[in-house]
Amino acid sequence: MTAEPHDGPGAPPGTEAQARAGETEDTHAGHHHAAHTWQEARQAAFDAATPIPPGPVALRIALGRRLDQDIVAPQDMPHYASSAMDGWAVNGSGPWIPVETGTRLAPHLASPIATGGLIPPGAKAVLRSENAVLGQDDEGLPVLMTGGKARPGEPRAGEHIRKAGEEALEGDLLVKAGVTLNPAHLALAALAGYDEVPVQGKPVVRLVLTGSEVVEQGTPAPGQVRDTFGPQLPDVVAMLGGIPAGQQRIGDSYTEWLAALEDVLPEVPGAPDLPADVVITTGGTGRSGTDHLRRAVAELGGRLIIDGVAMRPGHPAVLAELPDGRFVLGLPGNPLAAMMALSTVGAPLLAALGHRPMPPVEDVPCGTTIEPDPGRTRLMPFRLLYGMASPAQHTGPGMMRGLAAADGVLVVPPHGVQLGELVPAFALPWGTPIPRPGERDAKAKPRTAARTGQPKAKPAPSGPVDWSALLG
């Protein structure tokens, strides 16, 4: 059985930019020849980027960042002796004469104190409030005594006092460089007195979404399409190691395109006030009169690094660099095509900017035969069944159904794939990593000997099995 992806013009209604000229996966003779193969495009995107230098960031945005330098205690932690209980700071044995909070305590004096409160001068211990009783002496003056469940001799010297330097001494290592910061790390840094922490660079990504026919709410009317990029791209960018810095929507005019690519930060509510390292655009990468990306890049003095990739879907992908160092990644207007372009070009770019290696590609056995398509690599979302990868259904360039149920993406070479042949594949940003062949073998548990009286199992087929019919 062969599996051919549903690709090309004629994407079903409701897909993004379904009818925009130049955005379809053109298969007829005379279409623009893509200069880069799939492998070349990945490598070109990775090689174009220089890792962003490390720098300090505020604790509130440091979660998940990789620490660049050790965090050490700038002073003793805690830096003062404090109470571990609500109660009374006391000096000597009772009974005690109560005095005001903060008073220097001579023997047989006590002052009220709360948990975390500064131990006053002269205090030797803290008596818990539930073990303290306020009464009067023979002259009717107030006096503090032990009572309740207090043990004989309570409180002992130093009891319920958190000593200065109990958690760390000045100069102690708190968090080692290289770790990915979690909430506990950030709380420890705050406790030590840090407002910022030094982290490795991470790319800030701004999104420019295009298309005057796109609606953001409700069911689109004929001639309109629903926004599919707004709900997914910021989260996918974060999964790929970027920092989403807000998004703006523009129409299809050249003036809007040029303004969106200029080095001006739009006022986006909730977005970090940081200059963008990467601008990702959707649509406008074709060759029609409404596709302005290349012209805008040229007018701003930028250069094209990738101008099309010999793959489908997603061949109109564009990567450019502007004179100020920002990268512009142009994704096709169809949702699946855009995701494949983002995985091919965007993932390596963001990895290199963020001090990470090239995203891995692993071989998986193919569960079907895929016919050749000379000159182009095909990216096919697949389902993994019994250790074999079979192309998913509903994977036209404007569809998302097949990708939503996929375990990864096959990278089918132009010469096609035979049943059972190993084929490269990569994981989805939100999916689990593709297991290596050795890991797959290790996970396969050997069958134990059949129990007495059980019928013998049928022998396994000697060759690979086509599981594609099970996908439905």
Secondary structure, 3 states (H helix, E strand, C coil): CECCCCCCCCCCCCCCCCCCCCCCCCCCCCCCCCCECHHHHHHHHHHHCCCCCCEEEEHHHCCCCEECCCEECCCCECCCCEECCCEEEECCCCCEEECCCCCCCCCCEEEEECCCCECCCCCCEEEEHHHEEEEECCCCCEEEEECCCCCCCCCCCCCCEECCCCCECCCCEEECCCCECCHHHHHHHHHHCCCEEEECCCCEEEEEEECCCEECCCCCCCCCEECCHHHHHHHHHHHCCCEEEEEEEECCCHHHHHHHHCCCCCCCCCCCCCCCCEEEEECCCCCCCCCCHHHHHHHCCCEEEEECECEECCCCCEEEECCCCCEEEEECCCHHHHHHHHHHHHHHHHHHHCCCCCCCCEEEEECCEECCCCCCEEEEEEEEECCEEEECCCCCCCCCHHHHCCCEEEEECCCCECCCCEEEEECCCCCCCCCCHHHHHHHCCCCCCCCCCCCCCCCCCCCCCCCHHHCC
